[in-house]
Amino acid sequence: DPRGVYMCRTGGKTGDPLQVHFRMCQNCIQVDAPTISGIVIADVVATIFLAVAVYCVTGQDKGRSSRASDRQNLLANELYQ
């Protein structure tokens, strides 16, 4: 605990007192290099998984026929033109 009153002493002389207040974080977590690299790797893997999932979901629409052909069949009747 570095809090307290400090004084500088040089030779036989003592300087003015200096009071130090130190606020420590109660809920802080120390993060080291392996933890940061694990977080980055997990983020990249999750992003790739999400991209593949979106690609697979949007790729399923290719099997449907276009609606333009339905519209052409309706307009082909000359009675309604």
N, C-alpha and C positions, 0 to 999 in steps of 0.2 A: 504494500500500500504506500504509494509515494506521497500521500498527503501529509502536510505538516508544515512546521516553521523551519526554514533553512537560513543559515548565516554563513558568510564567506570569511574564512580566517586565512590571513597571509602574514607570516612571521608571528608577531605578537598582537597584531591588530585584528579586530573583529568588525565586520561590516554591518550594515543595517539588516534587520531581519526581513525575510521574504516569506510570506505565507503562500503555500502552493495548494490549490484545490484541483483535484484530478477526478474527472467524471468517467467512470468505467461503464461500459455497455453491459447491462444485465442479461440481455437476450441475444447477444451476438454469437455468430457461428464462424469459426475460422475455416476458411476454404483453402485447400492446398491444390497443387497442380493436378494430381490424379483426379480429384473431384471435379475440377473445372473441365478437364478433358472428357470425363465420363458424361457430364451434362451436355457438352457440345456433340459428342458422338450420338447420344440418345436423341438429341434434337434433329440431327441429320437423318437418322434412321426413321424417326417419326415423320419427317417431311417427305422422305422417299415413299414410305408406306402410304401416306395420304395422297401423294401424286399418282401412285399406281392405282389406288382405289378410285380416284376421280376419272382416270383414263379408262378403267374397266367399266365404270358405270356409263360414261358418255359414249363408249364404243359400241354399246348394245343398240343404239338407235339406227345403225346402218341397215338392218334387216327390214325396216319398214318401207313401204312404198310411199312415194311423195304424194301430196294431196293435190298437186297441180293436175295430175291425170284425171282425178275425180271431177275437177272443175271443167276440164275440156270435154268430158263426156256429157255434162249437163248443158253446156253451151252448144253442143253439136246439133241439137234439135233446132231446125230453122223456124219452127212455129213461134218460139219465144224470143227470137232475135228481133 
